[in-house]
Amino acid sequence: MGKITVKDATDLVKKGLLSEDDLKKLENENLVSKRASNPKKYVKSANGVYVEPMFYFKGLKKDGKYTKDMTKMRKEVNVIIGKYAVVKNNEGVSK
């Protein structure tokens, strides 16, 4: 069974098709995605091409869970990436 997005789930609650309790049950069953919508960050390479820095834990399966240390490490890496990267959108590049 696939996951429903947080936006879709809250829309269903607003329309009265899903109760708050049902939403909490779906979240507890890990059926609602919790992916953050952070803007993509890029670093300009030596030849002028924008590349996206990536950080992930190889071997962690889809249903794998982060430990507290993994979450802490990811946050620290994201701070470093934010220090050197730029946000690129349709209008151009912004720092």
N, C-alpha and C positions, 0 to 999 in steps of 0.2 A: 504494500500500500504506500502511495506517495505522501509527501507532506504538503500541507497547505501553508501559504505565506501568512505572516502576521497581519499584513494589510487586508488580505482576503478574509481572514478570521474575524478581525475587528469589524469589517464591513458587514459580515453575517450577523454579528452581535447587534450592530446598529439597526439592521433591518428587522431584527426580532426573530431571525431564523435559528439563532444559536444563543443559548443563555451564557452568562458569565461562568457559571459552574461547569457547563459543558466545555467552554474554552479552556478552563483550568485543567479539566480532565485530559483534554487533547494535548495540552502543553506537558502535563505529567507523563503522558504516554509517548512523548517525543514525536508527535504527529504535526506539530506546528513548527515551521522553520524559525530560527532566531538569528538569521544572518544579518549582520549589520550592513548598512548601506553607506559605508565610508567611501569618499571619493578616491578614485585610483590615483596613485602617485607614480611619477616617472622621473628617471634620471637620464640626462642627455649623454650619449656615448661620445667617444672621441671623433667619430665620423658624422656626428650631428643627428643621429637617430635616437628617438626617445625609447627607452626600454623600461619595463616595469620590474622593480626589485621584488623578489618572492622569498618568503620564509614559510616553511612548513615542516612537519615532522613526518619523514618518510617511514612508511610501514604502519601508520595509524589508519586503521580501517574506517569506513564510513560511520560505523556505530561506535568507534573509539571515543573515549572521553579524555579531556585534558585533566592533568593533575594541577594542583595549585602552583607548583614550580613551572610547569609548562605555560600556564596562563601568565605568570609573572615574566617569564622569559619573552613571550610573544609581545607583551606590552612594552618591554624595554627595547626590543628590536624595532617595534613600530615607532618609538620615539627617535631612534637613530635614523630610520628611513625618513621620517618627517623632517629631520634636520637637513638632509641632503637632497631630498626629492622635491618635485614641483607637481602641482595639480594641473592636468591638461584637460581642457574641455573644448567644445566646438568653437568658442571665441578665441582660443589661443591658450597660452600658458600663464599660470599665476603661481606665485610663491605662497 
